Amino acid sequence: MSIADRIRERVQRRKTIMVDEWGAEGEPLAVYYGPLIARELNQIQRKHPGFLSNAGLEGMVDLIIMKAEDGEGKKYFTLEYKPVLMREEVHVISRVAGEMLSSSDGPEQAGNA
């Protein structure tokens, strides 16, 4: 397997965050996401310079919109949700975005390539 093949395989792996606050009927919402790749970081940094050193809440919301998916790989949010997410409690946004930015190993799911 070539290096390019290994990179493609690795970036398709998804992790899961369980978000109690966004769930229904007493069950947390499973939010799936893949690693933040260079192209996506460039896109965020164009709008939010210095994102990695000082993400800011709006940058975190944009990251969540960009990365959050359901179990089938469908985006949970569009830009239309940004005003709603900007009214979410800070600790929820920072926890979800922080998990997405984290390099720690969490539960992984096979990608939907």
C-alpha positions in Angstrom: 0.0 0.0 0.0 1.4 3.4 -1.0 1.8 6.3 1.4 -1.1 8.1 -0.5 -3.3 5.1 0.0 -2.5 5.0 3.7 -3.3 8.7 4.1 -6.6 8.4 2.2 -7.6 5.4 4.4 -6.6 7.2 7.6 -8.5 10.5 6.9 -11.7 8.5 6.1 -11.8 7.2 9.7 -14.4 8.8 11.8 -14.7 9.4 15.5 -17.8 9.9 17.6 -18.8 12.5 20.2 -21.9 11.8 22.3 -23.6 15.1 22.9 -26.2 14.8 25.7 -27.5 18.4 25.2 -28.4 17.7 21.5 -30.1 14.3 22.1 -33.8 13.4 22.3 -35.8 11.2 24.6 -33.0 11.0 27.2 -30.5 9.7 24.6 -27.4 11.6 23.6 -26.9 12.6 20.0 -24.0 10.7 18.3 -22.0 13.2 16.3 -19.5 11.7 13.9 -16.5 13.5 12.4 -13.3 12.9 10.6 -9.9 14.4 11.2 -9.4 18.1 10.4 -7.4 18.0 7.2 -5.2 20.7 5.8 -7.7 21.9 3.2 -10.4 22.4 5.8 -8.0 24.2 8.2 -7.1 26.6 5.4 -10.7 27.2 4.7 -11.4 28.0 8.4 -8.2 30.1 8.8 -9.2 32.3 5.8 -12.3 33.3 7.8 -10.7 33.0 11.3 -7.0 33.9 11.2 -5.0 32.2 13.9 -7.7 29.6 14.5 -5.4 27.0 15.9 -3.9 29.3 18.5 -7.1 31.2 19.3 -10.2 29.5 17.9 -12.9 31.8 19.2 -16.5 30.7 19.5 -17.5 31.6 15.9 -14.6 29.6 14.6 -15.6 26.7 16.7 -19.2 26.9 15.4 -17.9 27.0 11.8 -15.8 23.9 12.6 -18.8 22.1 14.0 -20.9 23.0 10.9 -18.1 21.8 8.7 -17.4 18.5 10.4 -20.5 17.2 12.3 -22.2 14.3 10.6 -24.8 11.6 11.3 -24.0 7.9 11.2 -24.6 7.8 7.4 -22.1 10.6 6.7 -24.8 13.3 6.1 -24.0 16.8 7.5 -26.0 17.7 10.6 -25.7 21.4 10.0 -25.6 23.9 7.2 -24.8 27.6 7.5 -28.5 28.2 8.2 -27.9 26.7 11.6 -25.1 29.1 12.5 -27.3 31.6 14.4 -28.8 28.7 16.4 -25.4 27.3 17.3 -24.2 30.8 18.2 -26.9 30.8 20.8 -25.8 27.4 22.3 -24.1 27.3 25.7 -20.4 28.0 25.5 -19.4 24.8 27.3 -21.3 22.7 24.7 -19.7 24.4 21.7 -16.2 24.3 23.2 -16.5 20.7 24.2 -17.7 19.5 20.8 -15.2 21.6 18.9 -12.4 20.7 21.3 -13.1 17.0 20.7 -13.0 17.6 16.9 -9.6 19.4 17.3 -8.2 16.9 19.7 -5.4 14.6 18.5 -6.3 12.0 21.2 -7.4 8.6 20.1 -11.1 8.1 20.6 -13.6 5.6 19.3 -13.2 5.3 15.5 -15.7 4.3 12.9 -14.9 3.1 9.4 -15.4 5.9 6.8 -18.1 6.0 4.3 -15.8 6.2 1.3 
